[in-house]
Amino acid sequence: MRGIAIRFITAAVLAACAAPAFAQDTCPGRLSANAFAPVPRTAAIAVPDRAQSENERRMRAAVLGALATSGRRVAADAPYILSWRGGVSTEGDNFGGFADTMQDRTFREGDDLSWAHDAPRMGGRRVASVRVSGVVELRDRASGRVVWTAVLSCTRHGTDDEALFAHLANAVAPWIGQAVAGRPF
């Protein structure tokens, strides 16, 4: 009986110590994707370099790293072009409401990753919930048609932008070309 109690206490202590690590996840969320045309696993993908800020450069670097990690080739003249657009919203702020812009922080749309510089750092005022939402599209360069799209949404924790960008890019890259329904990341 004493051995069971010791195991139970040990498990409880380990769970209590591990809980803060789980609570500190960068941006837990969900990803859904649709494939409209086949995307060969060996096909190269272009990630246009239109960065205008340091965070945009960091986001692009995170995307390039995630593509490499998932075994994708990247080339400027690739047959597919990857683009992102997104937004930030706050819920339960000091005014108790919901806002689509947080201190004028909105994501821009386009084939560049310029929206990345607007990801909030949650500094200053207390915000109950910061939601990061995005749409990722893969277009066929020749036709201009969207061949794959993903929608992601997560709740931001912490202030490390590089960790956030890597987290988002690594959530998306392995699923390019595949249909996914509400996959947690």
C-alpha positions as CSV (number, residue, x, y, z in Angstrom):
1,M,0.0,0.0,0.0
2,R,2.9,2.3,0.9
3,G,4.4,1.7,-2.6
4,I,1.2,2.8,-4.3
5,A,1.0,6.0,-2.3
6,I,4.6,6.8,-3.1
7,R,4.0,6.2,-6.8
8,F,0.9,8.4,-6.7
9,I,2.7,11.2,-4.9
10,T,5.6,11.0,-7.4
11,A,3.2,11.1,-10.3
12,A,1.4,14.1,-8.8
13,V,4.7,16.0,-8.3
14,L,5.8,15.2,-11.9
15,A,2.5,16.4,-13.3
16,A,2.6,19.6,-11.2
17,C,6.1,20.3,-12.5
18,A,5.2,19.6,-16.1
19,A,2.0,21.7,-16.0
20,P,3.9,25.0,-16.4
21,A,5.7,23.7,-19.5
22,F,2.4,22.9,-21.1
23,A,0.9,26.2,-20.1
24,Q,3.8,28.0,-21.8
25,D,3.1,26.6,-25.3
26,T,3.8,29.4,-27.8
27,C,0.4,29.5,-29.5
28,P,-1.7,26.4,-29.2
29,G,-4.3,26.2,-31.9
30,R,-5.8,24.3,-34.8
31,L,-5.1,23.9,-38.5
32,S,-7.5,23.0,-41.3
33,A,-6.5,22.7,-45.0
34,N,-8.0,21.9,-48.4
35,A,-6.2,20.5,-51.4
36,F,-7.8,21.6,-54.7
37,A,-5.2,20.0,-57.0
38,P,-2.3,17.6,-56.5
39,V,1.0,19.1,-55.3
40,P,3.9,16.8,-56.0
41,R,6.0,16.3,-52.9
42,T,9.2,16.9,-54.9
43,A,7.9,20.2,-56.4
44,A,9.8,23.3,-55.3
45,I,8.0,26.2,-53.6
46,A,8.8,29.9,-53.9
47,V,8.6,32.1,-50.8
48,P,8.8,35.7,-52.1
49,D,11.2,38.0,-50.3
50,R,9.2,41.2,-49.8
51,A,10.1,41.7,-46.2
52,Q,10.1,45.3,-45.0
53,S,10.8,44.8,-41.3
54,E,13.0,42.6,-39.1
55,N,10.0,40.5,-38.0
56,E,9.0,40.0,-41.6
57,R,12.5,38.7,-42.3
58,R,12.3,36.5,-39.2
59,M,8.9,35.1,-40.3
60,R,10.3,34.3,-43.8
61,A,13.3,32.6,-42.3
62,A,11.1,30.5,-40.1
63,V,9.0,29.5,-43.1
64,L,12.1,28.6,-45.1
65,G,13.4,26.6,-42.2
66,A,10.1,24.8,-41.7
67,L,10.0,24.0,-45.5
68,A,13.5,22.5,-45.3
69,T,12.7,20.5,-42.2
70,S,9.7,19.0,-43.9
71,G,11.7,18.1,-46.9
72,R,10.5,20.7,-49.3
73,R,12.7,22.4,-51.9
74,V,12.6,26.2,-52.2
75,A,13.5,28.1,-55.4
76,A,12.7,31.6,-56.5
77,D,11.3,30.4,-59.9
78,A,9.4,27.4,-58.4
79,P,6.1,26.3,-59.9
80,Y,4.3,27.0,-56.7
81,I,4.2,30.3,-54.7
82,L,3.4,30.3,-50.9
83,S,1.6,33.3,-49.4
84,W,0.3,34.2,-46.0
85,R,-2.3,36.7,-44.6
86,G,-3.7,37.0,-41.2
87,G,-4.9,39.0,-38.3
88,V,-4.8,39.5,-34.6
89,S,-7.8,39.9,-32.3
90,T,-8.2,40.5,-28.6
91,E,-10.9,39.3,-26.4
92,G,-11.5,40.3,-22.8
93,D,-9.3,43.4,-22.8
94,N,-9.5,46.2,-20.4
95,F,-12.7,47.3,-22.0
96,G,-14.3,43.9,-21.8
97,G,-15.0,43.8,-25.6
98,F,-13.7,42.2,-28.7
99,A,-11.6,44.1,-31.2
100,D,-10.3,43.1,-34.6
101,T,-7.4,45.5,-34.2
102,M,-5.2,45.8,-31.2
103,Q,-3.5,49.2,-31.0
104,D,-3.7,49.4,-34.8
105,R,-2.0,46.0,-35.2
106,T,-3.5,44.4,-38.3
107,F,-2.1,41.9,-40.7
108,R,-1.6,42.9,-44.3
109,E,-2.6,40.7,-47.2
110,G,-0.4,39.7,-50.0
111,D,2.2,37.2,-51.2
112,D,4.8,38.5,-48.7
113,L,5.0,37.8,-45.0
114,S,4.6,41.5,-44.0
115,W,1.8,40.6,-41.6
116,A,4.3,39.0,-39.3
117,H,5.6,42.3,-38.0
118,D,2.2,43.0,-36.5
119,A,2.0,40.0,-34.1
120,P,1.5,41.5,-30.7
121,R,4.0,41.0,-27.9
122,M,1.4,41.3,-25.2
123,G,3.4,44.0,-23.4
124,G,1.9,46.9,-21.5
125,R,-1.7,46.3,-20.7
126,R,-3.3,43.1,-19.6
127,V,-5.1,41.1,-22.4
128,A,-7.1,38.0,-21.5
129,S,-6.8,36.4,-24.9
130,V,-4.8,37.3,-28.0
131,R,-5.9,35.2,-31.1
132,V,-3.6,34.9,-34.1
133,S,-5.4,33.8,-37.2
134,G,-4.0,33.2,-40.7
135,V,-4.7,31.8,-44.1
136,V,-1.9,30.2,-46.1
137,E,-2.2,29.7,-49.8
138,L,-0.2,27.8,-52.4
139,R,-0.7,29.0,-55.9
140,D,0.2,27.4,-59.2
141,R,2.6,30.0,-60.8
142,A,1.5,29.2,-64.4
143,S,-2.3,29.5,-63.8
144,G,-2.4,31.7,-60.7
145,R,-5.0,29.3,-59.2
146,V,-4.9,28.3,-55.5
147,V,-4.1,24.6,-55.4
148,W,-3.9,24.3,-51.6
149,T,-5.1,26.5,-48.7
150,A,-4.8,26.3,-44.9
151,V,-6.6,28.2,-42.1
152,L,-5.0,28.4,-38.7
153,S,-6.0,29.9,-35.4
154,C,-4.2,29.9,-32.1
155,T,-4.1,31.7,-28.7
156,R,-0.8,33.5,-28.2
157,H,1.2,32.9,-25.1
158,G,4.5,34.7,-24.3
159,T,6.4,37.4,-26.1
160,D,9.0,35.6,-28.2
161,D,8.2,36.5,-31.8
162,E,10.8,34.2,-33.3
163,A,9.3,31.3,-31.3
164,L,5.8,32.2,-32.5
165,F,6.9,32.4,-36.2
166,A,8.7,29.1,-36.0
167,H,5.7,27.5,-34.3
168,L,3.3,28.7,-37.0
169,A,5.6,27.8,-39.9
170,N,6.3,24.3,-38.5
171,A,2.5,23.8,-38.0
172,V,1.8,24.4,-41.6
173,A,4.8,23.2,-43.7
174,P,4.4,19.4,-43.2
175,W,0.8,19.6,-44.4
176,I,1.3,21.5,-47.7
177,G,-0.7,19.7,-50.4
178,Q,-2.7,17.6,-48.0
179,A,-6.3,18.0,-46.6
180,V,-6.4,18.4,-42.8
181,A,-9.4,18.8,-40.6
182,G,-8.9,20.7,-37.3
183,R,-5.5,19.3,-36.5
184,P,-4.1,20.7,-33.2
185,F,-0.7,22.2,-33.1
